[in-house]
Every structure is written in C-alpha cells, then in structure tokens.
Amino acid sequence: MPNDPQWTFLSNHGHVLLCLAEEPEARLREVADRVGITERAVQRIVADLEEAGYISRSREGRRNRYKVHQDMPLRHSVESHREVGVLLSLILRPSQPVVNDRES
C-alpha cells in the first residue's frame, strides 16, 4: 500500500468531522495539519458543517469547543438511512470518548 494514497474513502468534510468529534477543543490549525489541508479549507468545512446542523460551536475562554450532533443523517442517499454517530463509532478508537449532544 502506498504511503501517499491518491484517494480516500472519506471526504475532507468527513475527516474534519471525525477530528472535531475526537477532540472538541482542537484548534483549526491542528485539524488542518491532521487532515492534510489548509487552515482556510478547514474553516470553510467547519462553516459548512455548522450551517447544515452537523456541529455547533461554543466559546470557552479564548477557544472554541465543537459539538457533533450525532443524530444527524449522513448526507449521501446511499448512507442517509444511518446517523453520523454510527460512522463515528466505527472509526474512532474505542478509548476515545465521543461527545454526544444528548449527554450535554
């Protein structure tokens, strides 16, 4: 398997969502480094996710905290019968808690 794949199974939107679910207080610069895109691209993706209701943002001191709304359906018609939480639970390590908007 090559070290630099030409394609992935998830979009950058999916990668950003996973990063924010795993680390709700992450700085967008950190998310950009992890996903491998620019900070500006992450800002646009976060705006898309927030506008569509998949995440919400709150201010805690000088930092943002992101909440992923796991009950939202996945967007493509092939998987729209499943919720975001199903995807998160499949991919995130079991040792990493997933911030659930029902718990807050």
Gaussian input, Z-matrix of N, CA and C with variables (Angstrom, degrees):
# hf/3-21g

backbone

0 1
 N
 C     1     B1
 C     2     B2     1     A1
 N     3     B3     2     A2     1     D1
 C     4     B4     3     A3     2     D2
 C     5     B5     4     A4     3     D3
 N     6     B6     5     A5     4     D4
 C     7     B7     6     A6     5     D5
 C     8     B8     7     A7     6     D6
 N     9     B9     8     A8     7     D7
 C    10    B10     9     A9     8     D8
 C    11    B11    10    A10     9     D9
 N    12    B12    11    A11    10    D10
 C    13    B13    12    A12    11    D11
 C    14    B14    13    A13    12    D12
 N    15    B15    14    A14    13    D13
 C    16    B16    15    A15    14    D14
 C    17    B17    16    A16    15    D15
 N    18    B18    17    A17    16    D16
 C    19    B19    18    A18    17    D17
 C    20    B20    19    A19    18    D18
 N    21    B21    20    A20    19    D19
 C    22    B22    21    A21    20    D20
 C    23    B23    22    A22    21    D21
 N    24    B24    23    A23    22    D22
 C    25    B25    24    A24    23    D23
 C    26    B26    25    A25    24    D24
 N    27    B27    26    A26    25    D25
 C    28    B28    27    A27    26    D26
 C    29    B29    28    A28    27    D27
 N    30    B30    29    A29    28    D28
 C    31    B31    30    A30    29    D29
 C    32    B32    31    A31    30    D30
 N    33    B33    32    A32    31    D31
 C    34    B34    33    A33    32    D32
 C    35    B35    34    A34    33    D33
 N    36    B36    35    A35    34    D34
 C    37    B37    36    A36    35    D35
 C    38    B38    37    A37    36    D36
 N    39    B39    38    A38    37    D37
 C    40    B40    39    A39    38    D38
 C    41    B41    40    A40    39    D39
 N    42    B42    41    A41    40    D40
 C    43    B43    42    A42    41    D41
 C    44    B44    43    A43    42    D42
 N    45    B45    44    A44    43    D43
 C    46    B46    45    A45    44    D44
 C    47    B47    46    A46    45    D45
 N    48    B48    47    A47    46    D46
 C    49    B49    48    A48    47    D47
 C    50    B50    49    A49    48    D48
 N    51    B51    50    A50    49    D49
 C    52    B52    51    A51    50    D50
 C    53    B53    52    A52    51    D51
 N    54    B54    53    A53    52    D52
 C    55    B55    54    A54    53    D53
 C    56    B56    55    A55    54    D54
 N    57    B57    56    A56    55    D55
 C    58    B58    57    A57    56    D56
 C    59    B59    58    A58    57    D57
 N    60    B60    59    A59    58    D58
 C    61    B61    60    A60    59    D59
 C    62    B62    61    A61    60    D60
 N    63    B63    62    A62    61    D61
 C    64    B64    63    A63    62    D62
 C    65    B65    64    A64    63    D63
 N    66    B66    65    A65    64    D64
 C    67    B67    66    A66    65    D65
 C    68    B68    67    A67    66    D66
 N    69    B69    68    A68    67    D67
 C    70    B70    69    A69    68    D68
 C    71    B71    70    A70    69    D69
 N    72    B72    71    A71    70    D70
 C    73    B73    72    A72    71    D71
 C    74    B74    73    A73    72    D72
 N    75    B75    74    A74    73    D73
 C    76    B76    75    A75    74    D74
 C    77    B77    76    A76    75    D75
 N    78    B78    77    A77    76    D76
 C    79    B79    78    A78    77    D77
 C    80    B80    79    A79    78    D78
 N    81    B81    80    A80    79    D79
 C    82    B82    81    A81    80    D80
 C    83    B83    82    A82    81    D81
 N    84    B84    83    A83    82    D82
 C    85    B85    84    A84    83    D83
 C    86    B86    85    A85    84    D84
 N    87    B87    86    A86    85    D85
 C    88    B88    87    A87    86    D86
 C    89    B89    88    A88    87    D87
 N    90    B90    89    A89    88    D88
 C    91    B91    90    A90    89    D89
 C    92    B92    91    A91    90    D90
 N    93    B93    92    A92    91    D91
 C    94    B94    93    A93    92    D92
 C    95    B95    94    A94    93    D93
 N    96    B96    95    A95    94    D94
 C    97    B97    96    A96    95    D95
 C    98    B98    97    A97    96    D96
 N    99    B99    98    A98    97    D97
 C   100   B100    99    A99    98    D98
 C   101   B101   100   A100    99    D99
 N   102   B102   101   A101   100   D100
 C   103   B103   102   A102   101   D101
 C   104   B104   103   A103   102   D102
 N   105   B105   104   A104   103   D103
 C   106   B106   105   A105   104   D104
 C   107   B107   106   A106   105   D105
 N   108   B108   107   A107   106   D106
 C   109   B109   108   A108   107   D107
 C   110   B110   109   A109   108   D108
 N   111   B111   110   A110   109   D109
 C   112   B112   111   A111   110   D110
 C   113   B113   112   A112   111   D111
 N   114   B114   113   A113   112   D112
 C   115   B115   114   A114   113   D113
 C   116   B116   115   A115   114   D114
 N   117   B117   116   A116   115   D115
 C   118   B118   117   A117   116   D116
 C   119   B119   118   A118   117   D117
 N   120   B120   119   A119   118   D118
 C   121   B121   120   A120   119   D119
 C   122   B122   121   A121   120   D120
 N   123   B123   122   A122   121   D121
 C   124   B124   123   A123   122   D122
 C   125   B125   124   A124   123   D123
 N   126   B126   125   A125   124   D124
 C   127   B127   126   A126   125   D125
 C   128   B128   127   A127   126   D126
 N   129   B129   128   A128   127   D127
 C   130   B130   129   A129   128   D128
 C   131   B131   130   A130   129   D129
 N   132   B132   131   A131   130   D130
 C   133   B133   132   A132   131   D131
 C   134   B134   133   A133   132   D132
 N   135   B135   134   A134   133   D133
 C   136   B136   135   A135   134   D134
 C   137   B137   136   A136   135   D135
 N   138   B138   137   A137   136   D136
 C   139   B139   138   A138   137   D137
 C   140   B140   139   A139   138   D138
 N   141   B141   140   A140   139   D139
 C   142   B142   141   A141   140   D140
 C   143   B143   142   A142   141   D141
 N   144   B144   143   A143   142   D142
 C   145   B145   144   A144   143   D143
 C   146   B146   145   A145   144   D144
 N   147   B147   146   A146   145   D145
 C   148   B148   147   A147   146   D146
 C   149   B149   148   A148   147   D147
 N   150   B150   149   A149   148   D148
 C   151   B151   150   A150   149   D149
 C   152   B152   151   A151   150   D150
 N   153   B153   152   A152   151   D151
 C   154   B154   153   A153   152   D152
 C   155   B155   154   A154   153   D153
 N   156   B156   155   A155   154   D154
 C   157   B157   156   A156   155   D155
 C   158   B158   157   A157   156   D156
 N   159   B159   158   A158   157   D157
 C   160   B160   159   A159   158   D158
 C   161   B161   160   A160   159   D159
 N   162   B162   161   A161   160   D160
 C   163   B163   162   A162   161   D161
 C   164   B164   163   A163   162   D162
 N   165   B165   164   A164   163   D163
 C   166   B166   165   A165   164   D164
 C   167   B167   166   A166   165   D165
 N   168   B168   167   A167   166   D166
 C   169   B169   168   A168   167   D167
 C   170   B170   169   A169   168   D168
 N   171   B171   170   A170   169   D169
 C   172   B172   171   A171   170   D170
 C   173   B173   172   A172   171   D171
 N   174   B174   173   A173   172   D172
 C   175   B175   174   A174   173   D173
 C   176   B176   175   A175   174   D174
 N   177   B177   176   A176   175   D175
 C   178   B178   177   A177   176   D176
 C   179   B179   178   A178   177   D177
 N   180   B180   179   A179   178   D178
 C   181   B181   180   A180   179   D179
 C   182   B182   181   A181   180   D180
 N   183   B183   182   A182   181   D181
 C   184   B184   183   A183   182   D182
 C   185   B185   184   A184   183   D183
 N   186   B186   185   A185   184   D184
 C   187   B187   186   A186   185   D185
 C   188   B188   187   A187   186   D186
 N   189   B189   188   A188   187   D187
 C   190   B190   189   A189   188   D188
 C   191   B191   190   A190   189   D189
 N   192   B192   191   A191   190   D190
 C   193   B193   192   A192   191   D191
 C   194   B194   193   A193   192   D192
 N   195   B195   194   A194   193   D193
 C   196   B196   195   A195   194   D194
 C   197   B197   196   A196   195   D195
 N   198   B198   197   A197   196   D196
 C   199   B199   198   A198   197   D197
 C   200   B200   199   A199   198   D198
 N   201   B201   200   A200   199   D199
 C   202   B202   201   A201   200   D200
 C   203   B203   202   A202   201   D201
 N   204   B204   203   A203   202   D202
 C   205   B205   204   A204   203   D203
 C   206   B206   205   A205   204   D204
 N   207   B207   206   A206   205   D205
 C   208   B208   207   A207   206   D206
 C   209   B209   208   A208   207   D207
 N   210   B210   209   A209   208   D208
 C   211   B211   210   A210   209   D209
 C   212   B212   211   A211   210   D210
 N   213   B213   212   A212   211   D211
 C   214   B214   213   A213   212   D212
 C   215   B215   214   A214   213   D213
 N   216   B216   215   A215   214   D214
 C   217   B217   216   A216   215   D215
 C   218   B218   217   A217   216   D216
 N   219   B219   218   A218   217   D217
 C   220   B220   219   A219   218   D218
 C   221   B221   220   A220   219   D219
 N   222   B222   221   A221   220   D220
 C   223   B223   222   A222   221   D221
 C   224   B224   223   A223   222   D222
 N   225   B225   224   A224   223   D223
 C   226   B226   225   A225   224   D224
 C   227   B227   226   A226   225   D225
 N   228   B228   227   A227   226   D226
 C   229   B229   228   A228   227   D227
 C   230   B230   229   A229   228   D228
 N   231   B231   230   A230   229   D229
 C   232   B232   231   A231   230   D230
 C   233   B233   232   A232   231   D231
 N   234   B234   233   A233   232   D232
 C   235   B235   234   A234   233   D233
 C   236   B236   235   A235   234   D234
 N   237   B237   236   A236   235   D235
 C   238   B238   237   A237   236   D236
 C   239   B239   238   A238   237   D237
 N   240   B240   239   A239   238   D238
 C   241   B241   240   A240   239   D239
 C   242   B242   241   A241   240   D240
 N   243   B243   242   A242   241   D241
 C   244   B244   243   A243   242   D242
 C   245   B245   244   A244   243   D243
 N   246   B246   245   A245   244   D244
 C   247   B247   246   A246   245   D245
 C   248   B248   247   A247   246   D246
 N   249   B249   248   A248   247   D247
 C   250   B250   249   A249   248   D248
 C   251   B251   250   A250   249   D249
 N   252   B252   251   A251   250   D250
 C   253   B253   252   A252   251   D251
 C   254   B254   253   A253   252   D252
 N   255   B255   254   A254   253   D253
 C   256   B256   255   A255   254   D254
 C   257   B257   256   A256   255   D255
 N   258   B258   257   A257   256   D256
 C   259   B259   258   A258   257   D257
 C   260   B260   259   A259   258   D258
 N   261   B261   260   A260   259   D259
 C   262   B262   261   A261   260   D260
 C   263   B263   262   A262   261   D261
 N   264   B264   263   A263   262   D262
 C   265   B265   264   A264   263   D263
 C   266   B266   265   A265   264   D264
 N   267   B267   266   A266   265   D265
 C   268   B268   267   A267   266   D266
 C   269   B269   268   A268   267   D267
 N   270   B270   269   A269   268   D268
 C   271   B271   270   A270   269   D269
 C   272   B272   271   A271   270   D270
 N   273   B273   272   A272   271   D271
 C   274   B274   273   A273   272   D272
 C   275   B275   274   A274   273   D273
 N   276   B276   275   A275   274   D274
 C   277   B277   276   A276   275   D275
 C   278   B278   277   A277   276   D276
 N   279   B279   278   A278   277   D277
 C   280   B280   279   A279   278   D278
 C   281   B281   280   A280   279   D279
 N   282   B282   281   A281   280   D280
 C   283   B283   282   A282   281   D281
 C   284   B284   283   A283   282   D282
 N   285   B285   284   A284   283   D283
 C   286   B286   285   A285   284   D284
 C   287   B287   286   A286   285   D285
 N   288   B288   287   A287   286   D286
 C   289   B289   288   A288   287   D287
 C   290   B290   289   A289   288   D288
 N   291   B291   290   A290   289   D289
 C   292   B292   291   A291   290   D290
 C   293   B293   292   A292   291   D291
 N   294   B294   293   A293   292   D292
 C   295   B295   294   A294   293   D293
 C   296   B296   295   A295   294   D294
 N   297   B297   296   A296   295   D295
 C   298   B298   297   A297   296   D296
 C   299   B299   298   A298   297   D297
 N   300   B300   299   A299   298   D298
 C   301   B301   300   A300   299   D299
 C   302   B302   301   A301   300   D300
 N   303   B303   302   A302   301   D301
 C   304   B304   303   A303   302   D302
 C   305   B305   304   A304   303   D303
 N   306   B306   305   A305   304   D304
 C   307   B307   306   A306   305   D305
 C   308   B308   307   A307   306   D306
 N   309   B309   308   A308   307   D307
 C   310   B310   309   A309   308   D308
 C   311   B311   310   A310   309   D309

   B1=1.4556
   B2=1.5246
   B3=1.3068
   B4=1.4723
   B5=1.5276
   B6=1.3285
   B7=1.4617
   B8=1.5198
   B9=1.3207
   B10=1.4610
   B11=1.5271
   B12=1.3397
   B13=1.4638
   B14=1.5303
   B15=1.3023
   B16=1.4669
   B17=1.5253
   B18=1.3204
   B19=1.4616
   B20=1.5271
   B21=1.3213
   B22=1.4623
   B23=1.5172
   B24=1.3100
   B25=1.4579
   B26=1.5235
   B27=1.3090
   B28=1.4620
   B29=1.5228
   B30=1.3078
   B31=1.4643
   B32=1.5271
   B33=1.3188
   B34=1.4673
   B35=1.5237
   B36=1.3333
   B37=1.4613
   B38=1.5318
   B39=1.3224
   B40=1.4638
   B41=1.5093
   B42=1.3283
   B43=1.4680
   B44=1.5245
   B45=1.3263
   B46=1.4682
   B47=1.5239
   B48=1.3253
   B49=1.4627
   B50=1.5270
   B51=1.3169
   B52=1.4634
   B53=1.5314
   B54=1.3231
   B55=1.4736
   B56=1.5207
   B57=1.3210
   B58=1.4684
   B59=1.5234
   B60=1.3248
   B61=1.4654
   B62=1.5249
   B63=1.3149
   B64=1.4601
   B65=1.5267
   B66=1.3287
   B67=1.4676
   B68=1.5316
   B69=1.3378
   B70=1.4771
   B71=1.5229
   B72=1.3274
   B73=1.4610
   B74=1.5266
   B75=1.3072
   B76=1.4688
   B77=1.5186
   B78=1.3072
   B79=1.4652
   B80=1.5193
   B81=1.3210
   B82=1.4591
   B83=1.5247
   B84=1.3064
   B85=1.4662
   B86=1.5290
   B87=1.3382
   B88=1.4654
   B89=1.5279
   B90=1.3296
   B91=1.4638
   B92=1.5296
   B93=1.3187
   B94=1.4655
   B95=1.5216
   B96=1.3245
   B97=1.4601
   B98=1.5240
   B99=1.2961
   B100=1.4680
   B101=1.5285
   B102=1.3380
   B103=1.4659
   B104=1.5271
   B105=1.3415
   B106=1.4567
   B107=1.5157
   B108=1.3312
   B109=1.4658
   B110=1.5159
   B111=1.3318
   B112=1.4620
   B113=1.5222
   B114=1.3125
   B115=1.4548
   B116=1.5246
   B117=1.3209
   B118=1.4673
   B119=1.5332
   B120=1.3287
   B121=1.4628
   B122=1.5352
   B123=1.3250
   B124=1.4653
   B125=1.5246
   B126=1.3321
   B127=1.4625
   B128=1.5240
   B129=1.3326
   B130=1.4765
   B131=1.5248
   B132=1.3194
   B133=1.4628
   B134=1.5199
   B135=1.3256
   B136=1.4702
   B137=1.5270
   B138=1.3253
   B139=1.4688
   B140=1.5333
   B141=1.3341
   B142=1.4703
   B143=1.5238
   B144=1.3319
   B145=1.4631
   B146=1.5220
   B147=1.3298
   B148=1.4660
   B149=1.5241
   B150=1.3159
   B151=1.4605
   B152=1.5319
   B153=1.3216
   B154=1.4672
   B155=1.5319
   B156=1.3397
   B157=1.4574
   B158=1.5184
   B159=1.3318
   B160=1.4583
   B161=1.5147
   B162=1.3218
   B163=1.4634
   B164=1.5203
   B165=1.3124
   B166=1.4634
   B167=1.5171
   B168=1.3035
   B169=1.4620
   B170=1.5214
   B171=1.3285
   B172=1.4562
   B173=1.5165
   B174=1.3009
   B175=1.4542
   B176=1.5201
   B177=1.3232
   B178=1.4600
   B179=1.5227
   B180=1.3163
   B181=1.4588
   B182=1.5115
   B183=1.3127
   B184=1.4673
   B185=1.5245
   B186=1.3309
   B187=1.4700
   B188=1.5149
   B189=1.3058
   B190=1.4591
   B191=1.5183
   B192=1.2999
   B193=1.4633
   B194=1.5222
   B195=1.3167
   B196=1.4616
   B197=1.5164
   B198=1.3123
   B199=1.4553
   B200=1.5244
   B201=1.3158
   B202=1.4628
   B203=1.5228
   B204=1.3054
   B205=1.4605
   B206=1.5262
   B207=1.3158
   B208=1.4527
   B209=1.5202
   B210=1.3102
   B211=1.4589
   B212=1.5299
   B213=1.3240
   B214=1.4677
   B215=1.5250
   B216=1.3349
   B217=1.4667
   B218=1.5225
   B219=1.3242
   B220=1.4566
   B221=1.5238
   B222=1.3236
   B223=1.4602
   B224=1.5205
   B225=1.2915
   B226=1.4626
   B227=1.5305
   B228=1.3181
   B229=1.4626
   B230=1.5318
   B231=1.3168
   B232=1.4626
   B233=1.5292
   B234=1.3312
   B235=1.4623
   B236=1.5204
   B237=1.3012
   B238=1.4685
   B239=1.5346
   B240=1.3054
   B241=1.4688
   B242=1.5292
   B243=1.3271
   B244=1.4630
   B245=1.5214
   B246=1.3220
   B247=1.4620
   B248=1.5237
   B249=1.3253
   B250=1.4643
   B251=1.5225
   B252=1.3097
   B253=1.4621
   B254=1.5115
   B255=1.3386
   B256=1.4644
   B257=1.5264
   B258=1.3240
   B259=1.4626
   B260=1.5253
   B261=1.3178
   B262=1.4574
   B263=1.5201
   B264=1.3154
   B265=1.4608
   B266=1.5238
   B267=1.3218
   B268=1.4598
   B269=1.5186
   B270=1.3084
   B271=1.4619
   B272=1.5234
   B273=1.3128
   B274=1.4626
   B275=1.5144
   B276=1.2899
   B277=1.4651
   B278=1.5222
   B279=1.3172
   B280=1.4657
   B281=1.5196
   B282=1.3282
   B283=1.4590
   B284=1.5225
   B285=1.3282
   B286=1.4563
   B287=1.5265
   B288=1.3183
   B289=1.4594
   B290=1.5176
   B291=1.3035
   B292=1.4468
   B293=1.5152
   B294=1.3333
   B295=1.4560
   B296=1.5142
   B297=1.3143
   B298=1.4513
   B299=1.5097
   B300=1.3309
   B301=1.4577
   B302=1.5186
   B303=1.3030
   B304=1.4710
   B305=1.5147
   B306=1.3455
   B307=1.4619
   B308=1.5147
   B309=1.3016
   B310=1.4691
   B311=1.5024
   A1=108.64
   A2=117.57
   A3=119.93
   A4=111.53
   A5=115.57
   A6=121.16
   A7=112.77
   A8=117.90
   A9=122.38
   A10=109.15
   A11=117.27
   A12=119.04
   A13=111.48
   A14=115.60
   A15=121.43
   A16=111.83
   A17=117.06
   A18=120.75
   A19=108.57
   A20=116.15
   A21=121.39
   A22=108.68
   A23=116.39
   A24=120.61
   A25=112.84
   A26=117.69
   A27=121.10
   A28=110.02
   A29=115.43
   A30=121.18
   A31=109.45
   A32=115.52
   A33=119.65
   A34=110.75
   A35=117.70
   A36=119.97
   A37=109.93
   A38=116.42
   A39=120.26
   A40=112.36
   A41=116.35
   A42=120.01
   A43=111.19
   A44=117.21
   A45=120.50
   A46=109.91
   A47=117.36
   A48=121.28
   A49=110.61
   A50=117.17
   A51=120.86
   A52=111.49
   A53=116.59
   A54=120.28
   A55=111.13
   A56=117.13
   A57=120.24
   A58=111.60
   A59=117.63
   A60=120.63
   A61=110.35
   A62=115.80
   A63=121.04
   A64=112.24
   A65=115.88
   A66=120.99
   A67=109.49
   A68=116.94
   A69=121.22
   A70=115.47
   A71=118.13
   A72=120.81
   A73=112.52
   A74=117.41
   A75=120.68
   A76=110.69
   A77=115.14
   A78=120.45
   A79=107.69
   A80=116.02
   A81=119.72
   A82=111.76
   A83=117.06
   A84=120.98
   A85=110.05
   A86=116.79
   A87=121.22
   A88=111.09
   A89=116.21
   A90=120.78
   A91=109.52
   A92=116.49
   A93=120.77
   A94=110.82
   A95=117.35
   A96=121.18
   A97=111.16
   A98=116.19
   A99=120.44
   A100=111.94
   A101=116.41
   A102=120.99
   A103=111.15
   A104=115.96
   A105=119.87
   A106=113.56
   A107=114.94
   A108=121.17
   A109=108.20
   A110=116.58
   A111=119.87
   A112=111.19
   A113=115.34
   A114=120.47
   A115=110.79
   A116=116.75
   A117=120.95
   A118=111.04
   A119=117.31
   A120=120.97
   A121=110.30
   A122=116.83
   A123=120.63
   A124=109.85
   A125=118.24
   A126=121.15
   A127=110.79
   A128=116.73
   A129=120.32
   A130=111.30
   A131=116.32
   A132=120.46
   A133=110.65
   A134=117.15
   A135=120.99
   A136=109.74
   A137=117.53
   A138=120.64
   A139=110.64
   A140=117.13
   A141=121.04
   A142=111.21
   A143=116.37
   A144=121.35
   A145=111.40
   A146=115.90
   A147=120.27
   A148=110.47
   A149=117.12
   A150=121.47
   A151=111.54
   A152=117.14
   A153=121.77
   A154=112.91
   A155=117.35
   A156=120.70
   A157=115.02
   A158=117.68
   A159=120.69
   A160=112.86
   A161=117.02
   A162=121.35
   A163=108.39
   A164=115.00
   A165=120.73
   A166=106.69
   A167=114.36
   A168=121.09
   A169=108.54
   A170=115.40
   A171=120.03
   A172=107.74
   A173=115.09
   A174=121.32
   A175=108.69
   A176=116.91
   A177=122.51
   A178=107.23
   A179=115.49
   A180=119.93
   A181=109.52
   A182=116.02
   A183=120.73
   A184=112.04
   A185=117.60
   A186=121.21
   A187=111.15
   A188=114.19
   A189=120.87
   A190=108.74
   A191=115.41
   A192=122.52
   A193=106.26
   A194=115.83
   A195=121.66
   A196=110.27
   A197=115.53
   A198=121.77
   A199=107.42
   A200=117.03
   A201=122.14
   A202=107.51
   A203=116.26
   A204=121.92
   A205=108.62
   A206=114.11
   A207=121.44
   A208=114.74
   A209=117.34
   A210=119.81
   A211=112.93
   A212=116.96
   A213=120.58
   A214=109.88
   A215=117.22
   A216=119.32
   A217=111.45
   A218=115.87
   A219=119.77
   A220=107.40
   A221=117.83
   A222=120.99
   A223=116.45
   A224=119.22
   A225=120.29
   A226=109.88
   A227=117.19
   A228=120.83
   A229=112.66
   A230=117.79
   A231=120.83
   A232=111.28
   A233=117.19
   A234=119.63
   A235=113.83
   A236=119.07
   A237=121.92
   A238=113.13
   A239=117.74
   A240=121.14
   A241=111.78
   A242=116.75
   A243=122.33
   A244=110.36
   A245=114.74
   A246=120.89
   A247=110.46
   A248=114.99
   A249=122.02
   A250=111.00
   A251=117.46
   A252=121.05
   A253=113.19
   A254=117.68
   A255=120.98
   A256=109.51
   A257=116.80
   A258=121.09
   A259=110.72
   A260=116.71
   A261=120.89
   A262=111.24
   A263=116.80
   A264=119.57
   A265=112.01
   A266=117.33
   A267=120.42
   A268=112.44
   A269=117.10
   A270=120.39
   A271=113.83
   A272=117.11
   A273=118.72
   A274=110.33
   A275=115.47
   A276=120.93
   A277=109.82
   A278=116.86
   A279=119.89
   A280=113.21
   A281=117.91
   A282=120.53
   A283=112.27
   A284=117.26
   A285=120.88
   A286=109.73
   A287=118.26
   A288=119.13
   A289=109.68
   A290=116.00
   A291=122.42
   A292=106.74
   A293=116.44
   A294=120.83
   A295=107.17
   A296=115.91
   A297=122.20
   A298=108.79
   A299=117.18
   A300=119.46
   A301=111.34
   A302=119.42
   A303=121.61
   A304=111.35
   A305=117.58
   A306=121.69
   A307=111.97
   A308=117.76
   A309=120.82
   A310=111.12
   D1=128.74
   D2=-179.12
   D3=-67.66
   D4=151.63
   D5=179.28
   D6=-74.37
   D7=-22.35
   D8=-177.86
   D9=-122.02
   D10=84.28
   D11=-176.62
   D12=-65.24
   D13=146.70
   D14=178.73
   D15=-83.45
   D16=-15.81
   D17=178.50
   D18=-150.91
   D19=161.89
   D20=178.20
   D21=-135.35
   D22=166.37
   D23=-179.80
   D24=-78.19
   D25=-22.33
   D26=179.81
   D27=-114.22
   D28=151.23
   D29=176.65
   D30=-79.78
   D31=171.63
   D32=175.17
   D33=-62.33
   D34=-32.88
   D35=175.99
   D36=-60.51
   D37=-43.55
   D38=178.11
   D39=-64.18
   D40=-40.49
   D41=179.32
   D42=-64.61
   D43=-43.52
   D44=179.29
   D45=-63.78
   D46=-43.46
   D47=178.93
   D48=-59.34
   D49=-44.96
   D50=178.45
   D51=-61.44
   D52=-43.38
   D53=179.39
   D54=-61.37
   D55=-42.87
   D56=-178.65
   D57=-71.60
   D58=-31.46
   D59=176.39
   D60=-68.42
   D61=-37.80
   D62=-178.47
   D63=-76.19
   D64=-34.32
   D65=-178.09
   D66=-139.58
   D67=83.99
   D68=-173.51
   D69=-60.78
   D70=-20.40
   D71=-179.61
   D72=-102.46
   D73=13.94
   D74=-178.43
   D75=-63.02
   D76=143.44
   D77=172.21
   D78=-77.81
   D79=147.07
   D80=-177.97
   D81=-62.21
   D82=-29.77
   D83=175.86
   D84=-62.36
   D85=-40.64
   D86=178.00
   D87=-65.92
   D88=-40.89
   D89=178.11
   D90=-63.18
   D91=-43.57
   D92=179.80
   D93=-59.47
   D94=-44.71
   D95=178.79
   D96=-61.87
   D97=-42.37
   D98=-177.86
   D99=-68.28
   D100=-41.27
   D101=-178.15
   D102=-78.38
   D103=-29.55
   D104=-179.42
   D105=90.18
   D106=31.04
   D107=176.98
   D108=-129.91
   D109=175.63
   D110=-178.46
   D111=-76.47
   D112=157.84
   D113=176.46
   D114=-61.40
   D115=-37.28
   D116=178.28
   D117=-63.16
   D118=-39.05
   D119=177.19
   D120=-64.16
   D121=-40.01
   D122=177.18
   D123=-63.95
   D124=-40.94
   D125=178.16
   D126=-58.76
   D127=-42.86
   D128=178.75
   D129=-65.37
   D130=-41.46
   D131=179.91
   D132=-65.53
   D133=-43.51
   D134=177.77
   D135=-60.61
   D136=-41.43
   D137=177.32
   D138=-62.34
   D139=-42.05
   D140=177.06
   D141=-60.99
   D142=-48.14
   D143=-178.11
   D144=-64.07
   D145=-38.48
   D146=179.73
   D147=-69.70
   D148=-44.57
   D149=-179.93
   D150=-61.82
   D151=-36.09
   D152=-179.21
   D153=-82.59
   D154=-6.06
   D155=176.51
   D156=88.61
   D157=12.16
   D158=-179.62
   D159=-82.94
   D160=-24.41
   D161=176.06
   D162=-138.86
   D163=159.50
   D164=168.57
   D165=-132.06
   D166=156.39
   D167=-174.64
   D168=-122.97
   D169=136.72
   D170=173.43
   D171=-131.07
   D172=154.71
   D173=-178.01
   D174=-97.02
   D175=128.55
   D176=175.18
   D177=-126.88
   D178=99.06
   D179=-175.00
   D180=66.96
   D181=-123.24
   D182=-178.85
   D183=-95.92
   D184=4.09
   D185=-174.93
   D186=-119.17
   D187=156.95
   D188=172.35
   D189=-93.25
   D190=149.07
   D191=172.66
   D192=-124.27
   D193=131.85
   D194=-176.62
   D195=-107.66
   D196=138.11
   D197=176.47
   D198=-117.55
   D199=125.40
   D200=177.72
   D201=-90.89
   D202=130.34
   D203=179.57
   D204=-92.24
   D205=94.94
   D206=-170.60
   D207=-69.62
   D208=-15.27
   D209=-178.91
   D210=-84.75
   D211=-1.26
   D212=178.30
   D213=-74.19
   D214=143.32
   D215=178.91
   D216=-74.90
   D217=150.46
   D218=170.95
   D219=-64.44
   D220=152.40
   D221=-165.81
   D222=-86.35
   D223=-29.14
   D224=-176.99
   D225=-80.14
   D226=146.02
   D227=-177.01
   D228=-60.43
   D229=-27.06
   D230=179.79
   D231=-65.77
   D232=-35.88
   D233=-177.08
   D234=-118.36
   D235=10.92
   D236=-174.46
   D237=-66.34
   D238=-11.02
   D239=176.05
   D240=-79.85
   D241=-3.55
   D242=178.87
   D243=-113.15
   D244=155.35
   D245=179.11
   D246=-97.41
   D247=159.03
   D248=178.88
   D249=-54.91
   D250=-37.98
   D251=-179.06
   D252=-57.92
   D253=-32.87
   D254=178.33
   D255=-64.42
   D256=-45.77
   D257=178.49
   D258=-60.80
   D259=-46.23
   D260=-178.96
   D261=-60.85
   D262=-42.70
   D263=-177.88
   D264=-68.41
   D265=-27.99
   D266=178.27
   D267=-74.11
   D268=-33.86
   D269=-170.37
   D270=-100.00
   D271=-39.76
   D272=-176.85
   D273=-71.16
   D274=143.71
   D275=178.93
   D276=-59.52
   D277=141.92
   D278=179.51
   D279=-57.24
   D280=-27.13
   D281=-178.57
   D282=-77.29
   D283=-10.98
   D284=-178.88
   D285=-96.43
   D286=119.08
   D287=177.88
   D288=-69.68
   D289=143.81
   D290=176.39
   D291=-102.48
   D292=124.66
   D293=-179.13
   D294=-72.41
   D295=116.23
   D296=-177.05
   D297=-104.03
   D298=127.72
   D299=-177.73
   D300=-65.85
   D301=-16.76
   D302=176.83
   D303=-75.75
   D304=-21.54
   D305=-179.18
   D306=-83.60
   D307=-18.63
   D308=-174.85
   D309=-86.66

